[in-house]
Amino acid sequence: MNKLYCLPLGETMRNKFIEDAKQFAYGQAVFVVPGHILLDEVKKAGSVCTVIMDYLPNELLRANHLDVYTRISRPAQEMVIKQIIKSLVKKGELSYFAKLADKKGFIKNMVSFIGELSRGGITCEEFYAALQAWERTDYLQAKDMEIYHIYLLYRQELKKQKRYDVDGLYRLAIRALQKENCIVPWEKLYFSEFYQFDNLQIELLKALSKHCSIEVGLFYDAERPELSAATENAYMDFMGMGFIKEQLQEFTPRNQGLDHFVRSWQRERPLVGAADGIIVFEAYSVENEMRGVLGKIKQQLQAGVACRDIICVVRSMEEYNGFSNLFKEFGIPTTLPEVTGFTAQPLAKFIENIMKTVAAGYEIDVWKELLNNVFVDRIFGINHEQIEASYNEKYFASPNVLQEFVENKFPQSKIGELFTFIASLKSKSTPADFTNNFLQTLEGWSLEKSYGEVYKANKITLKQLKAVVTTKNMVTEILEEMVGAFEQSGQGKQKRPISEFLEFWEERAKEKIITLSQGDKLGIKVVEASTIQGILFPHVYLMGMREGQFPKVKFENWIYNDQERKALNELGVTLPLTIASMKIDQYFFAAVAAMAQQSLTISYYADDAAAASCYVQELQQYYEKEALVPTFYNTDVAHCYSAEELARILVQQEFLAVAEDVWLTNKLGVDFAFRKFLDKERWTGNNIFNGYLEQKQECKYLSASALDNYVQCPFNYLVTNIWQTEPWEPLEKETQPAVIGDLYHLALAKFLNKHLEENIGLADYSVLLEELMLDLADVYGQLAAQGLISESEFSKYDYKRYRIVLGKWLLAEQAYQANQKINLLPKYLELAFGRKDSTLPGVPISIDGEETIFSGQIDRVDTDGNNYMLTDYKSGTVPSAKGVALGRFLQLPVYILAVEKLLSVERSKIIGAGYYGLKNCKRSGGLWENTLKEDLPWLYNTRPNNLSMVMENAESAIVASIRGIRNSAFPANPAEKCPAYCPCLDICRYRVSDGTQDTGEEVEDNV
Ligand code: SF4
């Protein structure tokens, strides 16, 4: 007799079924559960054969000697579908989906949609008949027919190859059961904790019910249709199969508040009662939520509750990264294993980069990444850090140049073996040959031996050693899976390009996780809500009750949208709807909450993006007002549950007892008291930790550009000009902006040098242009010979750009010279002073009785013999007029002082100094005498700063800066926004410190 036990929420038939099953000889009665967590749970209870659903068809086929078909893996399914789609495109038989044909996402969606059809038990014929009855026209009909063809060809391909997917397995078993002499190895089957069965599973049970007795325990409560919607289909199916129904009543004792939830949730008129046993906990971040939950669990453990009596349930484990580490921090055992990502392992990256170097051909960046891996040091005897450092000094135009460089730098190494191996992968090969070649090479690296020695020498931990060995095993696993998938899809003997192997690798690698240590079986269980129900726990923590997280709506496959699915359902093609997954999600919540007998803690975190889940809000309506007010996790010395939390609280205390002080010193180091305030205090007064160094220093020599650096940000000056650190920046294909600036400066100087004191305003443009281009070519050649200009595929385009810029400059220059009323003409070019090799001495400025000598180089000085004008070319951004006025850019004022002193020009004769932007080839900015607008017409448009006013401000800024440098005052204090290219970005705390944020600095703006 087949029976369906309809259970109220939170009840299970599991224990009764287990007792029943014990009456049968082992294996005659089989207990079927939906997942591995429940499998373990039943196995714990005694000697009952317990399995998951897929065991049944497999075992049936084996018992009847029909297991001649082999199972196709999911990647192989994707390959088969990909091949089918490719061939349809080739034959011109795909129009609706033609544009998506080579998109990975489309292939995956098509595979999963075909899975839906199969699991729904829809044959190709039935699908076709439904589509015909649907009577869609035009492009929608084309879409339907294309899906049908793909489905049909897929089924035919599997049949041809004698393979089955998981759905085919059920079909074979159902067919076997229909045969007269079918052997069914069981007398009784029990099904417990299922909430749904797909069509094929129901068909299988229907066929099995004719051979053996079946009993099913299922949540179903006709008085709660909303909640029972999740199990409605299964209920109807069993009733349709003629199962005898038995309705059970609640029998599990619970705390009063929880009992009220179980009995009232989603009934039409919920009663109002007290919420004893239910706690709502609101956190402000996911970490705070985890900490809060662990704090509460620790409290319970300290009060004598056993780990087995507590469970943590989350909707999705992905949201709770680092949970196992926090368990460790709190000293609480857990079933969660300690895991790390496979793709983050150096070996996994190395293997992937080997494939990428071959697939990407001449892409130099991939080669650089390949060699910048700690692995190459150990296996091939080179030093990857030295190679990485060379990327800053030299641009490698091709992989060959880089290989040659590495071989020359490490002549004793075995790096040549790596290059030979990579070369051997270039030609197409079969997946098996490729894998054999790879695995043989991997074996040859003797990783276990090599890393075993490093471990023995105490240079790595056991966990790190384990990670290397596990990664190696997983590499082997993925490559072997790949061979299997190609074989299963009928492409095993074909030679394929490495890009296809790389694609397979990338797909599989991202799904792999390395387990560094197994969880403690006796620890606190942490599981996902979809995997558990029907097990009672005194204390349940239901985490992640946040909008968007729980309910977690699963949108159905877009190949057919919900509207289309509804229409197909009416035509007999049963496809899941989004609403159904919402009902199931709702059931998960109720089922997990109903597992609690003494306490249920519901937690979530709320921020600007989302707050408590709608389930929490709904739950509050079942209890008295204010009964479920959220609690928060605020720790203090008396209420904190991990050493780290205690340390964090103690360091904030103004006074510490001796024992606390000793404990903190041991934990954090002797200087903990000092460090705790550092991040805020460094910004107060003249703190040594904000660049106010104690030792005074001389400032005998200073270049104009270094002075500008100091004014822009003293800390930048300290790092760049005193410590003289170079930023770590690999050379790129593109020539560095500073070199481009030099190229323009030198080409212009070379050209103008031949036209000193000559007005070229009305000269023949084409003649001058030719001359200028020759000068450019000459300078370019010199810089290239010094290795400063990178020769790459972009070089010729860059060169064209330089020609255009200088051509534009010449046009502008001629116009300026033609239109000016005072005949200012270039007299001095690249006029250096105070430099090692310059003929002019430096400019001494005496401040507080001490002299500082300024050096610099003025791009250009023009004169008509009486008036003088200074020019600074800018290939980048031109300093703002406001910045110049406030004395934040001192280069031009220093140059004015230099011309005045070194060329003996009276200040009144210096009529101005300005910038000449090479981006737009325009003069702009600077400081000028106001009276000149008639004489220099371009000044009309530039609204220049007044020379005397700027000089006054600049002279005070120079004095303040020199005093600052002499006093060793180098605070991080940007005059304007921190520039994105500041070389100190990685070491300066200005933008990341609480201290500067508290001062209301617009930190974001400064980035
Ligand atoms: S990041 Fe800003 S504050 Fe820090 S050194 Fe650079 S400019 Fe100065």
Residues whose N, C-alpha, C, O or C-beta is under 5 A from the ligand:
A	BS01	SF4	C713 F715 N716 A972 N973 P974 C978 P979 C982 C984 L985 C988 Y990
